[in-house]
């Protein structure tokens, strides 16, 4: 738990004792729920990229606004292994959409019952309808429980120049910024086109990815997300 009185109180849920949780909640009753996937992300990125990215963004949000970061959820549907026209059956663990929905409901309900007033679900995985399910549940809970706030967000929702991508320039740059030891760009072909069918990349060429660009993307996301979270705090 952050103990500097000049900074927001925050912590990692699994490492906190009950009194520490309650102290953080009294200052900022926010739970950040990172949602990832265990999915093939080409030869250059780790299979846990989505969860690593979402967790790192959640930690940065907690440092800026206070609150508690929940361990990443890795139950994901609509992975690349099921995408038409590609053949990446290995290195992915896919779950039914119904399980994603019920898991999301269980997290939202129990975090609410545990006295969190604001629940921010950060989806690192952009498969559809996986991400739509998380958004739908946030909207449904917000409608049923007006004393609480639920928000599902992905990085590309708040970064103007970023679109949903799979292991491409955006995701790879964020990974280089947050966990550079997990990325190996030299594994990619050094010439020719990068394709979804061969390289599991959808989006801009990741061979030009840098940690500097990843930092720029992260800062854009955090700036916009911080404004929303402060607005949510002022509304409870």
JOCORQUI-V789307 format. One line per field, one symbol per residue. ss: DSSP state (H for helix, E for strand, C for the rest). psi: psi as a letter, one per 30 degrees, with the letter a starting at -180 (. if undefined). A space follows every 10 residues. Layout:
# JOCORQUI-V789307
ss = ???
psi = ???
This chain:
# JOCORQUI-V789307
ss = CCCCCCCCCE EEHHHCCHHH HHHHHHHCCE EEEEECCECC CCCCCCCCHH HHHHHHHHHH HHHHHCEEEE EEECCCCCCH HHCCCCCCCC CCECCCHHHH HHHHHHHHHH HHHCCCCEEE EEECCCCCCH HHHHHHHHHH HHHHCCCCEE EEECHHHHCC CCCCCECCHH HHHHHHHHCH HHCCHHHCCC CCCCCHHHHC CECCCHHHCC HHHHHHHHHH HHHHHHHHHH HHHHCC
psi = kkfjfflkkl lkefgkleee eeeeefejhk kkjkjaljkk haffllfgee eeeeeeeeee eeeeflakkk kkkgjklhlf fgkkfliifl hkjklleeee eeeeeeeeee eefggkfkjj jjjfkgkkge feeeeeeeee eeefifflkk kkklefffje gklkljgaee eeeeeeeeif ffkjffflkf llkkleeefh kjakjffgkl eeeeeeeeee eeeeeeeeee eeeff.
